[in-house]
């Protein structure tokens, strides 16, 4: 095995190790929902003017489920303005912006994704199938 192959294997192992820190990859959405039982936060919180942060479940394009927080603009009829995956560091949860996760952890299977918030959001015209995924 030449040094380039070793470096590729080392890089792939690093991606796999980091990806395992991201909470998700569940085959059933019920497991993604259970994560929120461990997080002490209301499922919808104010996150700036006309923006809320909603506890949500993301369904990837390969039908895996990830607990997430979605930033939603309530003035723009529920337009998504940000998304965060949840990572576990020691005994704490941290939020990882979706854009960064896509770059650093090569999570191409995540996009395009469907999502659903845990609670119905008044005026949200984007989640037309709620409580199903939109």
Secondary structure per residue as TSV (DSSP state, phi and psi in degrees):
chain	resnum	aa	ss	phi	psi
A	1	X	-	360.0	125.8
A	2	X	-	-82.4	173.1
A	3	X	H	-64.7	-31.3
A	4	X	H	-66.1	-42.2
A	5	X	H	-64.3	-40.8
A	6	X	H	-61.7	-42.9
A	7	X	H	-64.7	-39.9
A	8	X	H	-64.0	-45.0
A	9	X	H	-62.6	-41.3
A	10	X	H	-63.3	-43.1
A	11	X	H	-63.3	-44.8
A	12	X	H	-62.6	-39.9
A	13	X	H	-64.7	-38.2
A	14	X	H	-64.4	-43.5
A	15	X	H	-61.2	-44.8
A	16	X	H	-63.1	-40.8
A	17	X	H	-66.0	-44.3
A	18	X	H	-67.6	-40.0
A	19	X	H	-62.3	-29.1
A	20	X	T	-71.2	-18.1
A	21	X	T	-75.5	-24.3
A	22	X	B	-74.1	129.1
A	23	X	S	-80.0	125.1
A	24	X	-	150.8	-149.0
A	25	X	-	65.9	25.9
A	26	X	B	-82.2	143.9
A	27	X	S	-83.7	-14.4
A	28	X	S	-127.9	136.9
A	29	X	H	-67.6	-22.7
A	30	X	H	-59.3	-34.4
A	31	X	H	-69.9	-37.3
A	32	X	H	-65.2	-39.4
A	33	X	H	-64.4	-36.0
A	34	X	H	-62.0	-26.1
A	35	X	H	-59.7	-36.5
A	36	X	G	-68.7	-17.8
A	37	X	G	-64.8	-25.9
A	38	X	G	-91.4	-8.0
A	39	X	S	-105.1	119.9
A	40	X	-	-87.6	83.4
A	41	X	S	-157.5	143.8
A	42	X	-	-60.6	153.1
A	43	X	S	-73.7	-16.3
A	44	X	E	-135.4	124.4
A	45	X	E	-132.8	148.8
A	46	X	E	-65.9	139.1
A	47	X	-	-138.7	48.8
A	48	X	S	112.4	179.9
A	49	X	T	-69.7	122.0
A	50	X	T	61.9	20.4
A	51	X	E	-129.6	135.9
A	52	X	E	-121.7	156.6
A	53	X	E	-110.9	116.6
A	54	X	E	-113.9	130.6
A	55	X	E	-63.2	131.7
A	56	X	E	-146.1	168.9
A	57	X	E	-123.0	129.7
A	58	X	E	-98.6	135.0
A	59	X	E	-108.7	115.8
A	60	X	-	-72.9	170.1
A	61	X	T	-70.7	-9.4
A	62	X	T	-110.3	26.5
A	63	X	S	60.5	36.1
A	64	X	-	-104.7	154.8
A	65	X	E	-117.0	140.4
A	66	X	E	-132.3	130.3
A	67	X	E	-70.8	143.9
A	68	X	E	-156.4	167.6
A	69	X	E	-116.7	128.4
A	70	X	E	-112.2	130.2
A	71	X	E	-88.3	126.9
A	72	X	E	-126.5	130.6
A	73	X	E	-87.3	113.4
A	74	X	T	-76.3	-23.7
A	75	X	T	-74.4	-26.4
A	76	X	T	-101.8	37.9
A	77	X	T	60.4	27.2
A	78	X	T	97.4	18.5
A	79	X	E	-64.3	133.6
A	80	X	E	-75.4	125.2
A	81	X	E	-116.7	4.9
A	82	X	E	176.0	157.2
A	83	X	E	-147.0	145.3
A	84	X	E	-133.1	130.7
A	85	X	E	-86.5	164.6
A	86	X	E	-109.0	130.0
A	87	X	E	-118.8	152.1
A	88	X	E	-109.2	122.7
A	89	X	E	-120.1	113.6
A	90	X	T	54.9	-111.9
A	91	X	T	-112.2	18.2
A	92	X	E	-118.2	155.2
A	93	X	E	-102.5	140.7
A	94	X	E	-127.6	155.9
A	95	X	E	-100.1	136.6
A	96	X	E	-120.5	115.9
A	97	X	E	-54.7	137.7
A	98	X	H	-55.5	-41.4
A	99	X	H	-59.1	-42.1
A	100	X	H	-68.2	-39.8
A	101	X	H	-61.2	-41.1
A	102	X	H	-63.8	-38.1
A	103	X	H	-74.6	-53.7
A	104	X	H	-76.4	-33.1
A	105	X	S	-110.5	5.7
A	106	X	-	49.8	54.9
A	107	X	-	-95.4	54.6
A	108	X	G	-59.7	-25.1
A	109	X	G	-70.6	-9.9
A	110	X	G	-76.5	-30.5
A	111	X	S	-113.5	145.0
A	112	X	S	-70.9	152.0
A	113	X	-	-124.8	161.0
A	114	X	E	-107.6	158.6
A	115	X	E	-146.9	164.7
A	116	X	E	-149.6	139.4
A	117	X	E	-83.0	157.6
A	118	X	S	-70.0	-31.6
A	119	X	S	-119.1	149.6
A	120	X	-	-68.6	138.0
A	121	X	-	-108.3	121.1
A	122	X	T	-58.9	132.7
A	123	X	T	81.8	0.5
A	124	X	-	-77.5	109.5
A	125	X	-	-95.5	-2.2
A	126	X	S	-87.9	-31.0
A	127	X	-	-91.4	69.5
A	128	X	T	-69.6	-21.3
A	129	X	T	-102.0	7.7
A	130	X	T	-53.4	133.9
A	131	X	T	-88.2	7.9
A	132	X	S	-78.1	171.0
A	133	X	-	-75.2	143.4
A	134	X	-	-123.6	360.0
